[in-house]
């Protein structure tokens, strides 16, 4: 749906990353596009996994917002280039 398509750049009160009203960030669509492109390249070019222990630290909650633990570790291994 169109609503789901734009939720990260929404100016609704539930998600205020880019502010709202007359102070809304004019670069919010560009910023989200950059983040999506960076993630796409990361996923295409690297294998991502947990360290040997394999246990992911618990997330942190700040009200309704969930963030990953700052002590979380991931391993990135560059993929072999395929011809």
Secondary structure, 3 states (H helix, E strand, C coil): CHHHHCHHHCCCCCCCCCCCHHHCCCCHHHHHHHHHHHHHHHHHHEEEECCCCCCCCCCEEECCEEECCCCCCCEEEECCCCC
